[in-house]
Amino acid sequence: MMKQRNKNISNPLSGSSAGGAVRIQEGINVWRKFATALAAVMAVIVVLFVMAATLKPDDYGDGELKAVEETSPVSGITGGLDAASAEGGDSAVVQESIRRERAPIRGSLKGGANTNSNKDDAAADYITLHTAHGNIRITLRPDLSSPSVQYVRDVINAGCDGCNLYRAEKPGILQGGFKSAQGVVKPNTIFGDCPKEYESIKQNCPKHDPNCGCHGPVMVKGMVGWAGGTPGGPDFFIETYEEPATFWGNQHTVWGLVKDDASLDVINRFWELPASDNGGIHMLNDAVPFTPSLP
């Protein structure tokens, strides 16, 4: 009888162990769900951080280094060409215009006929910006804005005062000031002409320039124009994006073109100089003076 009774007595330790194992497994499952949810949240945070780190403005300030409100191709488009009108009947003409303007710089980079040679020097009208990091040669484009080219020439002849490069937005904008000593030469007040192929295309004006208009071609790599929607300086910038800057539309008066490899290499050096974020605009910690010269 004793043996039979012993068979009917359950082991309290074995029952407790089974219940504990179930609770442990449930805890592990809860932890796994929590870890999975946490990993998803962290992944979202990392993506948002990377996006925030890559956002950068692509417009520029005025002579007082004032920031303006225009977003870049990275953060979105608030200026530029109206998408509907750009895709209309003049689209093919517009694309041909952009292709034509890009041809000189592409030819230079491929070592073609537009390389920086003595033959080009004799045929082209240009100025040179002499900096501590190398020289930047700008071919003048009076066909796009004759008054602007005259202003640049007059400043060089009168003597430059505070001519420097103070903003570097990799990889698209190198900006500086171009004014005469004691303000002897007044900035040009005449905007560039609107190319005929863009006359029927609506401009999506940025907040800082709500009454913008068509004042030149869509800027392509190497083009030099006046900053902030002004017709004639003193602040200018060199556009170095690989693709046409359709996000600016035709809102800038263009007066020059950097098209030789050596000058573009010098511009690339500015991206590595120490700079500080000034309201989303990257200003060089030390502005780089330049001395402009004519041939």
C-alpha positions in Angstrom: 0.0 0.0 0.0 2.8 2.4 0.8 4.3 2.0 -2.7 0.9 2.6 -4.3 0.3 5.7 -2.2 3.7 7.1 -3.2 2.8 6.7 -6.8 -0.2 9.0 -6.3 1.7 11.8 -4.6 2.8 14.4 -7.1 6.2 16.0 -6.9 5.8 19.6 -5.9 9.1 20.5 -7.3 8.5 19.2 -10.8 5.2 21.1 -11.0 6.8 24.4 -9.9 9.6 24.0 -12.4 7.2 23.6 -15.3 5.3 26.7 -14.3 8.5 28.7 -13.9 9.7 27.6 -17.3 6.5 28.8 -18.9 6.9 32.2 -17.3 10.5 32.5 -18.3 9.6 31.6 -21.9 6.8 34.2 -21.9 9.3 36.8 -20.6 11.8 35.9 -23.3 9.0 36.4 -25.9 8.0 39.7 -24.5 11.7 40.8 -24.5 12.1 39.7 -28.1 9.1 41.7 -29.2 10.4 44.7 -27.3 13.9 44.3 -28.9 12.4 44.1 -32.4 10.3 47.2 -31.8 13.3 49.1 -30.4 15.5 48.1 -33.4 12.8 49.4 -35.7 12.7 52.7 -33.9 16.5 53.0 -33.9 16.5 52.3 -37.6 14.0 55.2 -38.3 16.1 57.5 -36.1 19.3 56.6 -38.0 17.5 57.3 -41.4 16.2 60.7 -40.1 19.7 61.6 -38.8 21.3 60.8 -42.2 18.7 62.8 -44.1 19.2 65.7 -41.8 23.0 65.5 -42.2 22.7 65.6 -46.0 20.3 68.5 -46.2 21.9 71.7 -47.3 20.7 75.0 -48.9 21.7 75.9 -52.4 21.0 79.6 -52.5 23.1 82.3 -51.0 23.2 85.4 -49.0 23.8 89.0 -50.0 26.7 91.3 -49.3 25.9 91.3 -45.6 26.1 87.4 -45.6 22.4 87.3 -45.0 20.7 83.9 -45.5 17.8 83.6 -47.9 15.0 81.1 -48.0 15.3 78.8 -51.0 15.6 75.1 -50.7 18.1 72.9 -52.6 17.6 69.9 -54.9 18.3 67.8 -51.8 15.6 69.3 -49.5 13.1 70.1 -52.2 12.2 72.8 -54.7 10.6 76.1 -53.9 12.0 78.0 -56.8 12.8 77.0 -60.4 10.8 76.2 -63.5 7.2 75.5 -63.4 6.9 71.8 -64.0 3.7 72.0 -66.1 4.9 74.7 -68.4 8.4 73.2 -68.7 6.9 70.0 -70.0 4.8 71.8 -72.5 5.5 72.5 -76.2 8.8 74.3 -75.5 10.3 71.4 -73.6 12.5 70.2 -76.5 13.7 73.7 -77.2 14.6 74.1 -73.5 16.5 70.8 -73.4 18.4 71.9 -76.5 19.3 75.2 -74.8 20.6 73.4 -71.7 22.6 71.0 -73.9 24.1 73.9 -75.8 25.2 75.7 -72.7 26.7 72.5 -71.2 28.8 71.7 -74.3 31.8 73.9 -73.5 32.4 72.5 -70.0 31.8 68.9 -71.2 34.3 69.4 -74.0 36.9 70.8 -71.6 36.5 67.9 -69.1 36.8 65.4 -71.9 40.0 67.0 -73.2 38.2 68.3 -76.3 38.5 71.5 -78.3 37.4 73.6 -75.4 40.4 72.9 -73.1 42.3 75.9 -71.7 44.8 76.5 -74.4 46.6 79.6 -75.7 44.3 79.5 -78.8 41.3 79.8 -76.5 42.9 82.6 -74.6 43.4 84.6 -77.7 39.8 84.0 -78.8 38.0 84.4 -75.5 37.6 87.3 -73.2 38.3 86.3 -69.6 39.4 87.4 -66.2 41.5 85.5 -63.6 40.8 85.4 -59.8 44.2 84.9 -58.1 43.8 83.2 -54.7 46.2 81.5 -52.2 44.7 78.2 -53.3 45.2 78.7 -57.0 43.8 80.7 -59.9 40.3 80.6 -61.2 39.7 81.6 -64.8 36.3 83.0 -65.8 35.4 83.4 -69.5 33.2 86.4 -69.8 29.8 86.1 -71.4 28.7 89.6 -72.7 26.2 87.7 -74.8 24.3 86.9 -71.6 24.8 90.2 -69.8 26.9 92.9 -71.4 26.3 95.4 -68.5 27.5 92.9 -66.0 30.7 92.2 -67.9 31.3 95.9 -68.1 30.8 96.2 -64.4 33.4 93.5 -63.8 35.9 95.2 -66.1 35.3 98.6 -64.4 35.8 97.1 -60.9 39.1 95.5 -62.0 40.3 98.8 -63.5 39.3 100.8 -60.5 40.7 98.4 -58.0 39.0 95.7 -56.0 38.0 96.3 -52.3 37.1 93.4 -50.2 37.1 91.0 -53.1 36.9 87.6 -51.5 35.3 84.1 -51.5 33.4 83.6 -48.3 30.9 80.7 -48.8 31.5 77.1 -50.0 28.5 74.7 -50.4 29.9 71.4 -51.6 29.4 70.5 -54.4 27.5 73.3 -55.9 28.2 76.9 -54.8 31.3 78.9 -54.3 30.3 82.5 -53.5 32.1 85.8 -53.0 32.0 89.5 -53.3 33.2 91.7 -56.3 33.2 95.4 -55.6 35.4 98.4 -56.3 37.5 100.3 -53.7 35.3 102.9 -51.9 32.4 102.0 -54.0 33.7 104.0 -57.0 32.0 101.6 -59.4 28.2 101.2 -58.8 26.7 97.7 -59.3 25.0 97.1 -62.6 21.2 97.6 -62.3 20.2 95.8 -65.6 19.1 92.2 -65.5 20.2 89.7 -68.1 18.0 88.9 -71.0 15.6 86.0 -70.9 16.4 83.5 -73.6 13.5 83.2 -76.1 13.0 79.5 -75.4 12.1 80.3 -71.8 9.8 83.3 -72.4 6.6 81.2 -72.2 7.7 79.2 -69.1 6.5 80.2 -65.7 9.0 80.7 -62.9 8.3 79.3 -59.5 9.7 82.2 -57.4 11.4 81.6 -54.1 10.2 83.3 -50.9 13.1 85.7 -50.8 12.4 86.9 -54.4 8.6 86.6 -54.9 8.7 88.8 -58.0 11.5 86.9 -59.7 11.7 86.8 -63.5 13.6 85.2 -66.3 17.0 86.8 -66.5 19.2 84.2 -68.1 19.7 80.6 -69.1 19.3 77.6 -66.7 22.7 77.6 -65.0 25.0 74.7 -65.8 28.3 73.6 -64.2 30.8 76.4 -64.3 28.4 79.3 -64.9 29.0 82.5 -62.9 26.1 84.7 -61.9 24.9 87.4 -59.5 23.6 86.1 -56.2 20.3 86.7 -54.4 18.3 87.6 -57.5 20.2 90.9 -58.0 21.0 92.3 -61.5 24.6 93.2 -60.9 26.4 92.3 -57.7 28.4 92.8 -55.8 27.9 89.2 -54.6 28.4 86.5 -57.2 28.7 82.7 -57.2 30.1 80.0 -59.3 27.7 77.1 -59.9 29.4 73.6 -59.9 26.6 71.1 -59.7 27.0 68.2 -62.2 23.4 68.5 -63.4 21.7 71.7 -64.7 20.3 73.8 -61.8 16.7 73.8 -62.9 15.7 74.4 -59.3 16.8 78.0 -59.8 14.9 78.4 -63.0 16.1 81.4 -65.0 16.2 83.7 -62.1 19.9 84.6 -62.1 21.8 87.0 -64.4 24.8 85.1 -65.7 27.9 86.8 -66.9 30.7 84.2 -67.0 31.8 80.6 -67.3 34.5 78.5 -65.7 35.3 75.8 -68.2 38.9 74.6 -67.7 39.9 71.7 -65.6 42.6 73.6 -63.7 40.1 76.2 -62.4 37.6 73.6 -61.4 40.3 71.8 -59.5 41.0 75.0 -57.6 37.3 75.4 -56.8 37.2 71.8 -55.4 39.9 72.8 -52.8 37.5 75.3 -51.2 35.1 72.4 -50.2 37.8 71.2 -47.7 38.4 74.6 -46.0 37.1 75.0 -42.4 33.6 76.4 -42.5 30.8 77.2 -40.0 27.1 76.7 -40.3 25.4 80.1 -40.3 21.7 79.5 -40.3 22.1 76.6 -42.7 24.6 78.4 -44.9 28.2 77.3 -44.8 30.5 80.3 -44.4 34.3 79.9 -44.6 35.9 80.5 -41.2 38.4 82.7 -43.0 37.2 84.4 -46.2 39.8 83.9 -49.0 40.8 87.1 -50.7 41.3 87.2 -54.5 42.9 89.7 -56.8 41.1 89.8 -60.2 43.0 90.6 -63.4 42.4 91.1 -67.1 44.6 89.4 -69.7 
